Amino acid sequence: MVWVGDNPGIYDTWEECEAQVKNFPGARYKAYDDQTAATLAFRGNDSEEVAMLRTIASHKAKVINYEAFPEIVLDSIAVDGACAKNPGPMEYQGVNVRTGKQVFHVGPLDDGTNNVGEYLALIHALAMLDKEGDTTTAIYSDSRTAISWIRKGGHRSTLARTSKNGKIFELLARADKWLLAHYPVKNPILKWNTDEWGEIPADFGRK
């Protein structure tokens, strides 16, 4: 099992595991007798998951020459969300596509989902650009679900309330309220073509 490596996850053979951790700074991995034990260990507790999520998020993604894809709008913002499990510690961020510089980051927040993170990231980017008076900069997302929620005028999450995720529901309420007041949104929201371009620039590297 690999906690921290090129592609964290559970692997059946040492060869597969070694490929993920060899020459990876700070790699964390361990062998288990069966898949159930490995799965439980990989999930861990919330504090371990948050630490793992932060470690992986801090690992810089491979540098990709997006200028090689003329169809990509370089002067844009890419957004993405990440969640250690569903529900679990959730965070989201926005990145300048041309420079790779992080524009904003929120979280981790307890008991969220990936879809919620993706939606909040889109609203965050839209609200930020609106505050700057920018109605033309495009926003990329690789989440069809989050994009559809924007088009429908609000989130459609079935996330259950817990003692830990009050902040997430507060953000969702604010996001829906902002969207209602600014619908339809002015900035173009574009679907990132992962199959052809690779992972979105704002990807947390957790796949």
C-alpha positions as CSV (number, residue, x, y, z in Angstrom):
1,M,0.0,0.0,0.0
2,V,1.3,3.5,-0.9
3,W,0.3,6.5,1.2
4,V,2.7,8.9,-0.4
5,G,4.2,8.3,-3.9
6,D,3.6,9.0,-7.6
7,N,0.1,7.4,-7.4
8,P,-1.1,6.6,-3.8
9,G,-3.2,3.5,-3.5
10,I,-3.3,-0.2,-2.9
11,Y,-1.3,-2.5,-5.1
12,D,-1.2,-6.3,-5.5
13,T,2.5,-6.7,-6.1
14,W,5.7,-5.2,-4.8
15,E,6.8,-4.4,-8.4
16,E,3.7,-2.2,-8.8
17,C,4.3,-0.6,-5.4
18,E,8.0,0.0,-6.0
19,A,7.1,1.8,-9.3
20,Q,5.2,4.4,-7.2
21,V,7.8,5.0,-4.5
22,K,11.2,4.6,-6.2
23,N,13.1,7.9,-6.2
24,F,10.0,9.7,-4.7
25,P,11.1,12.0,-1.9
26,G,9.3,11.2,1.4
27,A,7.6,8.1,0.1
28,R,5.4,6.3,2.6
29,Y,4.4,2.6,2.0
30,K,3.8,-0.7,3.8
31,A,3.0,-4.3,3.0
32,Y,-0.2,-5.9,4.4
33,D,-1.3,-9.6,4.5
34,D,-4.7,-9.0,2.9
35,Q,-6.6,-6.3,1.0
36,T,-9.0,-5.6,3.9
37,A,-6.2,-4.6,6.2
38,A,-4.6,-2.5,3.5
39,T,-7.9,-0.7,2.8
40,L,-8.5,0.1,6.5
41,A,-4.9,1.3,6.9
42,F,-5.1,3.4,3.7
43,R,-8.3,5.1,5.0
44,G,-6.8,5.7,8.4
45,N,-8.3,8.3,10.7
46,D,-9.2,11.9,9.8
47,S,-5.9,13.4,11.0
48,E,-3.9,10.9,9.0
49,E,-6.0,11.6,5.9
50,V,-5.6,15.3,6.2
51,A,-1.9,15.0,6.6
52,M,-1.8,12.6,3.6
53,L,-3.9,15.0,1.5
54,R,-1.7,18.0,2.3
55,T,1.5,16.0,1.5
56,I,0.2,14.9,-1.8
57,A,-1.2,18.4,-2.6
58,S,2.2,19.9,-2.0
59,H,3.8,17.6,-4.5
60,K,4.3,19.6,-7.7
61,A,2.7,18.1,-10.8
62,K,4.7,17.4,-13.9
63,V,5.3,20.5,-15.9
64,I,3.3,20.4,-19.1
65,N,3.7,22.8,-22.0
66,Y,0.1,23.8,-22.5
67,E,1.2,26.1,-25.4
68,A,1.5,22.9,-27.4
69,F,-2.3,22.7,-27.3
70,P,-3.5,25.8,-29.2
71,E,-7.1,25.1,-28.2
72,I,-6.4,25.7,-24.6
73,V,-7.2,29.2,-23.4
74,L,-4.0,30.0,-21.5
75,D,-5.1,33.2,-19.8
76,S,-7.6,31.4,-17.7
77,I,-8.1,29.9,-14.2
78,A,-8.3,26.1,-13.6
79,V,-10.1,24.9,-10.5
80,D,-10.2,21.5,-8.8
81,G,-11.3,19.8,-5.6
82,A,-10.0,16.9,-3.6
83,C,-11.4,14.7,-0.9
84,A,-9.6,12.0,1.1
85,K,-12.8,9.8,1.1
86,N,-16.5,10.4,0.6
87,P,-17.4,12.1,2.8
88,G,-14.0,13.2,4.2
89,P,-11.5,16.0,4.5
90,M,-12.1,18.2,1.4
91,E,-10.2,21.1,-0.1
92,Y,-10.2,23.1,-3.4
93,Q,-8.0,25.5,-5.3
94,G,-7.7,27.7,-8.3
95,V,-4.5,27.9,-10.5
96,N,-3.5,30.3,-13.3
97,V,-3.2,28.1,-16.4
98,R,-0.5,30.1,-18.0
99,T,1.8,30.5,-15.0
100,G,0.8,27.5,-12.8
101,K,0.6,29.9,-9.9
102,Q,-2.0,29.1,-7.2
103,V,-4.7,31.8,-7.1
104,F,-6.7,30.6,-4.1
105,H,-6.9,27.6,-1.8
106,V,-9.5,26.6,0.8
107,G,-9.4,23.7,3.2
108,P,-9.2,21.0,4.3
109,L,-12.7,21.1,5.7
110,D,-14.2,18.0,7.4
111,D,-16.9,15.8,6.0
112,G,-17.1,17.1,2.4
113,T,-17.2,15.5,-1.0
114,N,-15.3,15.9,-4.2
115,N,-18.4,17.3,-6.1
116,V,-19.0,19.9,-3.4
117,G,-15.3,21.0,-3.6
118,E,-15.5,21.3,-7.3
119,Y,-18.6,23.4,-7.2
120,L,-17.3,25.7,-4.5
121,A,-14.1,26.1,-6.5
122,L,-16.1,27.3,-9.5
123,I,-18.1,29.7,-7.5
124,H,-15.0,31.0,-5.7
125,A,-13.4,31.7,-9.1
126,L,-16.5,33.3,-10.5
127,A,-17.0,35.6,-7.4
128,M,-13.3,36.5,-7.4
129,L,-13.4,37.6,-11.0
130,D,-16.6,39.4,-10.5
131,K,-15.1,41.4,-7.7
132,E,-12.2,42.3,-9.9
133,G,-14.6,43.5,-12.6
134,D,-13.4,40.7,-15.0
135,T,-16.2,39.2,-17.1
136,T,-14.0,37.6,-19.8
137,T,-11.5,35.3,-18.1
138,A,-12.5,31.7,-18.7
139,I,-12.6,29.1,-15.9
140,Y,-11.7,25.4,-16.5
141,S,-13.2,22.5,-14.6
142,D,-12.9,18.8,-15.2
143,S,-16.1,18.2,-13.3
144,R,-19.3,17.7,-15.4
145,T,-21.3,17.6,-12.1
146,A,-20.1,20.9,-10.8
147,I,-20.5,22.6,-14.2
148,S,-24.1,21.2,-14.4
149,W,-24.9,22.6,-10.9
150,I,-23.8,26.1,-12.1
151,R,-26.1,25.7,-15.1
152,K,-29.0,24.6,-12.9
153,G,-28.5,27.7,-10.6
154,G,-27.3,25.9,-7.5
155,H,-25.8,22.8,-6.0
156,R,-27.6,19.4,-6.0
157,S,-25.5,17.7,-3.3
158,T,-27.1,15.1,-1.0
159,L,-24.3,15.5,1.5
160,A,-25.6,14.8,5.0
161,R,-25.0,17.3,7.8
162,T,-22.7,16.2,10.6
163,S,-21.2,17.8,13.7
164,K,-18.1,18.6,11.6
165,N,-19.2,20.0,8.3
166,G,-21.1,23.2,9.3
167,K,-18.5,25.3,7.5
168,I,-19.1,23.5,4.3
169,F,-22.9,24.0,4.4
170,E,-22.2,27.7,5.2
171,L,-20.1,27.9,2.1
172,L,-22.7,26.1,0.0
173,A,-25.4,28.5,1.2
174,R,-23.2,31.5,0.3
175,A,-22.3,30.0,-3.0
176,D,-25.9,29.4,-4.0
177,K,-26.9,32.9,-2.9
178,W,-24.1,34.4,-5.0
179,L,-25.1,32.3,-8.0
180,L,-28.7,33.3,-7.7
181,A,-27.8,37.0,-7.7
182,H,-25.4,36.7,-10.6
183,Y,-27.2,34.1,-12.8
184,P,-26.5,33.6,-15.6
185,V,-22.8,34.0,-15.0
186,K,-20.7,36.1,-17.4
187,N,-17.3,34.3,-17.4
188,P,-17.0,31.3,-19.7
189,I,-16.9,28.0,-17.9
190,L,-15.0,25.4,-20.0
191,K,-14.7,21.7,-19.6
192,W,-11.1,20.6,-19.3
193,N,-10.3,17.8,-21.8
194,T,-8.3,15.5,-19.5
195,D,-8.1,12.7,-22.1
196,E,-6.1,14.9,-24.5
197,W,-4.4,17.5,-22.3
198,G,-3.7,15.5,-19.1
199,E,-4.7,16.4,-15.6
200,I,-6.1,19.8,-15.1
201,P,-3.5,22.3,-13.8
202,A,-5.3,22.7,-10.5
203,D,-5.2,18.9,-9.9
204,F,-4.2,17.8,-6.4
205,G,-2.3,14.8,-7.7
206,R,-4.4,12.2,-5.8
207,K,-5.4,10.0,-8.7
